[in-house]
Amino acid sequence: MSQTTPVRLLRLLSLLQRHRDWTGAELAERLDVTTRTIRRDVDRLRELGYPVHAVMGPVGGYRLGAGAALPPLLLEDDEAVAVTLGLQASATGEVVGLEEASLRALTKVEQVLPARLRHRVDALRGAVVALPPRYDPGAPVDADTLTAISAAVRAAETLRFDYRSHSGAESRRSVEPHRIAHWSHRWYLVGWDTGRTDWRTFRVDRMSLRTPNGPRFAHRPSPDGDVVAYLRRTMGFAMWPYRSVMRVHVPAEDLAGRIEGIVTPIDERTCRLEMGSDSYALVALVVGMLDVEFEVESPPELVAHLRALAERFTRAANPR
């Protein structure tokens, strides 16, 4: 079946965007044209800004690569819906500097969405509600700061920055950046603190970068052998201002995965739970929802809070 040139170009571009190499004969067979027509169409795509590379080999072929500018993209239905919802979420301001760009991109995508996809997006918007985060997300992060940190990670350049701790204490740091982590609506930098000679994790919204960067360095192996495991261990307990340790009367495997914290087996029927949080009230809420027997090992402030809470609940259950 013959096709107009614009329609054929769109079909050709859709095939090339599948991240694989195509021979001219394969493309010609898919589009029901000659290989000579494929060569002409590839030249037209190149004129439009699409970087179609020639693949060397016995039979030759074509591959869509990266270019100097971003040409128009063809998206499948599910991809278009995902991009639309992702841009909508990005426009909420979690990363400063991306809100306006996200809104502009969202407007462009929505203008060309077919009616069937617009209905899907509208249905999702109407059905989904956004809840505030359980924890204070902190100040939004500047997009330029994330870009600068990422560039330093890739170039293996030491970062120099001023840092404000949770208590408000100011310090100047020199850190070999390792990875950026995004967790619970916050951005973190994991790196080797050259002044403390140890791994540290920093809230990006509390960092003020200094320029230029420091000296180059050789990347170290990930802490704990796995940066994700390191973050689960440290961010689940050590980084929080209120830290609690409890002896829980259930097997460790029954508790693991049900709660954010460090669970360590004591014996077959008992485990130790280490939790970090923003308040002892939150610790009491979370442990109460677990519906398990436990004793507080530390700190005494948590014991006092639980006693006051028990007295309040007792009064509520036995009104005068």
matplotlib code that plots the C-alpha trace (Angstrom):
import matplotlib.pyplot as plt

x = [0.0, 1.5, 1.9, 2.5, 6.0, 5.1, 3.3, 6.1, 8.7, 6.8, 6.7, 10.4, 11.2, 9.1, 11.1, 14.4, 13.4, 13.3, 17.1, 18.3, 20.2, 18.1, 19.4, 18.1, 16.4, 14.6, 13.3, 12.2, 10.3, 8.6, 7.5, 6.9, 9.2, 12.6, 15.9, 16.5, 13.4, 14.7, 18.0, 16.0, 13.8, 16.8, 18.3, 15.0, 15.1, 18.7, 17.6, 14.9, 17.6, 17.4, 20.9, 20.5, 23.9, 25.0, 26.0, 29.2, 29.2, 28.7, 25.1, 25.1, 22.2, 20.9, 20.8, 19.2, 21.8, 22.2, 22.5, 23.4, 19.7, 16.5, 14.3, 10.6, 9.9, 7.3, 5.7, 3.6, 0.3, 1.5, 4.7, 2.7, 0.6, 3.6, 5.4, 2.3, 1.9, 5.6, 5.7, 2.7, 4.5, 7.7, 5.9, 5.1, 8.4, 10.4, 13.4, 13.6, 14.1, 12.2, 8.7, 8.4, 10.2, 7.9, 4.8, 5.9, 6.7, 3.4, 1.5, 3.2, 2.5, -1.1, -1.8, -1.0, -2.5, -5.2, -8.6, -8.4, -5.2, -6.4, -9.4, -7.0, -4.8, -7.9, -9.3, -6.1, -6.0, -9.5, -8.9, -5.6, -5.1, -1.8, -1.1, 1.5, 4.6, 4.8, 8.0, 9.0, 10.5, 12.8, 13.5, 13.3, 16.6, 18.0, 18.3, 21.7, 23.0, 22.0, 23.6, 26.8, 27.0, 26.3, 29.1, 31.5, 30.6, 31.3, 34.5, 35.7, 36.3, 36.2, 33.3, 33.8, 30.7, 29.2, 26.9, 24.1, 23.3, 19.9, 20.7, 21.7, 25.4, 27.5, 30.6, 32.8, 33.3, 35.5, 33.9, 34.6, 31.1, 30.0, 26.2, 23.1, 20.2, 16.5, 14.4, 11.2, 11.0, 14.6, 17.9, 21.1, 24.8, 26.7, 30.5, 33.8, 34.4, 38.1, 38.2, 36.4, 38.1, 34.8, 31.7, 29.0, 25.5, 24.4, 21.0, 21.5, 19.1, 21.5, 24.5, 26.0, 28.5, 31.8, 33.7, 35.9, 35.8, 38.7, 41.3, 40.5, 40.3, 40.0, 36.5, 36.4, 34.3, 30.8, 30.4, 29.2, 29.9, 26.5, 25.5, 21.8, 22.5, 24.6, 21.8, 19.3, 21.5, 22.5, 19.4, 17.1, 18.6, 21.7, 20.6, 17.4, 17.4, 15.3, 16.8, 15.2, 16.2, 13.5, 13.4, 10.5, 9.0, 8.5, 11.0, 13.1, 11.7, 8.2, 9.2, 11.6, 9.9, 7.0, 8.9, 11.7, 14.4, 17.2, 16.0, 18.5, 17.7, 18.3, 17.0, 14.3, 11.4, 13.0, 14.7, 16.1, 14.5, 16.4, 14.3, 15.0, 12.3, 11.4, 9.7, 9.0, 5.3, 5.9, 7.9, 4.9, 2.5, 4.5, 5.3, 1.7, 0.5, 2.7, 0.6, 3.5, 5.0, 8.2, 10.4, 12.3, 16.1, 16.8, 16.5, 14.8, 12.9, 11.0, 10.0, 8.7, 6.8, 5.1, 4.2, 2.6, 0.8, -0.4, -1.8, -3.6, -5.2, -6.2, -8.0, -9.7, -10.9, -12.2, -13.8, -15.3]
y = [0.0, 3.3, 6.0, 9.7, 10.9, 12.5, 9.3, 7.1, 9.3, 9.1, 5.3, 5.2, 7.4, 5.2, 2.2, 3.9, 5.0, 1.3, 1.5, -1.1, -1.3, -1.7, -2.8, -0.9, -4.1, -4.6, -1.1, -1.3, -4.5, -3.0, 0.1, -1.7, 0.5, 0.2, 0.6, 3.6, 5.2, 4.4, 6.2, 9.3, 9.2, 8.9, 12.0, 13.9, 12.9, 14.2, 17.5, 17.7, 17.3, 13.6, 12.1, 8.9, 7.2, 4.8, 1.4, -0.2, -3.8, -6.4, -5.4, -1.9, -0.3, 2.7, 3.7, 6.7, 8.4, 11.5, 14.9, 18.4, 19.5, 17.7, 16.9, 16.1, 12.7, 10.1, 8.5, 5.4, 5.8, 4.6, 6.7, 9.8, 9.3, 8.6, 11.7, 13.9, 12.7, 12.9, 16.5, 17.3, 15.9, 17.7, 21.0, 20.9, 22.6, 19.8, 20.9, 24.7, 25.8, 23.0, 24.1, 26.6, 24.3, 21.4, 23.5, 24.6, 21.0, 19.8, 22.4, 21.3, 17.6, 18.1, 20.2, 17.3, 14.5, 12.6, 12.7, 9.1, 9.8, 13.2, 11.3, 8.8, 11.6, 13.5, 10.4, 9.8, 13.4, 13.2, 9.9, 10.6, 12.9, 14.1, 13.8, 15.9, 14.0, 12.3, 14.1, 17.7, 17.6, 20.6, 23.4, 22.7, 21.9, 24.1, 22.3, 23.9, 22.5, 19.0, 19.4, 20.8, 17.8, 15.3, 16.8, 16.6, 12.9, 12.2, 14.2, 12.9, 16.4, 17.2, 19.4, 22.3, 23.7, 25.3, 23.0, 23.7, 20.7, 19.8, 21.8, 24.8, 24.5, 25.8, 24.0, 24.0, 20.7, 19.1, 16.0, 13.5, 13.0, 9.5, 9.4, 11.5, 9.9, 10.9, 9.5, 10.7, 13.9, 14.9, 14.9, 13.7, 13.6, 10.5, 11.2, 10.7, 13.6, 14.3, 16.3, 13.5, 10.7, 8.8, 8.4, 11.1, 11.9, 15.5, 17.1, 18.9, 21.7, 22.5, 22.8, 26.0, 25.1, 26.9, 27.4, 26.2, 22.6, 21.0, 18.5, 15.3, 12.0, 8.3, 6.9, 4.7, 1.5, 2.1, 2.2, -1.1, -2.6, -1.2, 2.4, 1.5, -0.8, 2.0, 4.5, 2.1, 1.6, 5.2, 7.0, 4.6, 5.5, 7.6, 10.7, 11.3, 13.7, 11.2, 7.7, 4.8, 1.2, -1.4, -5.1, -6.5, -9.9, -11.3, -13.0, -10.6, -12.0, -11.0, -7.4, -6.8, -5.1, -3.8, -0.7, 1.7, 0.9, -1.5, -5.0, -7.3, -10.9, -11.6, -15.1, -17.1, -15.2, -11.8, -9.0, -5.5, -2.5, 0.7, 3.6, 7.2, 9.8, 13.5, 12.9, 10.3, 10.8, 9.4, 6.4, 5.7, 5.8, 3.5, 0.9, 1.0, 0.2, -2.8, -4.4, -6.2, -6.6, -4.6, -2.9, 0.3, -0.1, 3.6, 6.5, 7.4, 10.2, 7.7, 5.8, 9.1, 9.9, 6.4, 6.7, 10.1, 8.7, 5.7, 7.9, 10.1, 7.0, 5.6, 8.8, 8.8, 5.2, 5.9, 9.3, 10.7]
z = [0.0, -1.0, 1.7, 1.5, 2.4, 5.8, 6.9, 5.8, 7.5, 10.8, 10.5, 9.7, 12.7, 15.0, 13.9, 14.4, 17.9, 19.1, 20.0, 17.5, 14.3, 11.1, 7.7, 4.7, 3.5, 6.8, 6.8, 3.2, 3.9, 7.0, 5.0, 1.7, -0.3, -2.0, -0.3, -2.5, -1.0, 2.5, 1.7, 0.6, 3.7, 6.0, 4.3, 4.9, 8.6, 8.8, 7.3, 10.0, 12.7, 13.5, 13.9, 11.8, 11.7, 9.1, 10.6, 9.2, 8.3, 5.6, 4.9, 6.4, 8.2, 10.2, 13.9, 15.6, 17.8, 19.9, 18.3, 19.2, 19.6, 20.6, 17.6, 17.9, 19.5, 18.7, 21.8, 22.2, 24.0, 27.4, 27.0, 26.3, 29.4, 31.6, 30.3, 30.9, 34.5, 35.2, 34.0, 36.1, 39.2, 38.3, 38.2, 42.0, 42.9, 44.5, 42.4, 42.0, 38.5, 36.8, 37.6, 34.7, 32.2, 33.3, 32.8, 29.3, 28.3, 29.8, 27.8, 24.6, 25.2, 26.2, 23.1, 20.8, 22.8, 21.0, 22.6, 23.8, 25.7, 27.0, 28.5, 30.2, 31.7, 32.9, 34.4, 36.3, 37.5, 38.8, 40.6, 42.2, 45.2, 46.5, 50.2, 52.0, 52.9, 56.3, 57.1, 56.5, 53.0, 53.7, 51.3, 47.6, 45.8, 43.1, 39.8, 39.1, 42.4, 41.5, 38.0, 39.6, 42.0, 39.3, 37.1, 40.0, 40.6, 36.9, 36.7, 40.1, 41.4, 45.1, 46.2, 48.6, 50.3, 53.4, 55.3, 57.9, 60.1, 61.5, 64.7, 62.6, 63.1, 60.2, 58.9, 55.8, 54.1, 51.5, 50.1, 47.3, 45.9, 45.3, 44.6, 44.8, 46.5, 46.4, 49.3, 51.0, 49.0, 49.9, 48.0, 49.6, 48.7, 49.7, 49.7, 51.4, 53.9, 53.6, 56.9, 58.8, 56.8, 56.7, 54.6, 55.2, 53.9, 53.4, 52.7, 49.4, 50.4, 53.3, 51.0, 49.6, 47.0, 46.7, 43.4, 41.9, 42.8, 44.6, 43.3, 41.3, 43.1, 42.5, 43.2, 46.2, 46.4, 47.6, 51.4, 52.8, 49.4, 48.2, 48.5, 48.8, 51.7, 53.3, 52.9, 54.4, 57.4, 58.0, 56.9, 58.7, 62.1, 62.4, 60.5, 62.5, 65.5, 67.6, 67.8, 69.6, 70.3, 71.3, 72.0, 70.1, 70.8, 67.3, 65.0, 62.9, 59.7, 60.8, 61.4, 58.5, 55.6, 57.8, 59.1, 58.2, 60.6, 61.5, 62.5, 64.2, 65.4, 69.1, 69.1, 67.2, 68.8, 69.6, 67.6, 68.2, 66.4, 65.9, 64.6, 63.7, 63.4, 63.8, 67.2, 69.9, 69.1, 65.7, 67.2, 69.5, 66.6, 64.3, 67.0, 68.2, 64.7, 64.6, 67.4, 69.0, 72.5, 73.1, 75.7, 75.3, 75.6, 74.9, 75.3, 78.6, 76.9, 74.9, 78.1, 79.6, 76.4, 76.4, 80.1, 79.5, 76.5, 78.4, 81.2, 78.6, 76.9, 80.3, 81.1, 77.7, 78.3, 81.8, 81.7, 84.9]

ax = plt.figure().add_subplot(projection="3d")
ax.plot(x, y, z, "-o")
ax.set_aspect("equal")
plt.show()
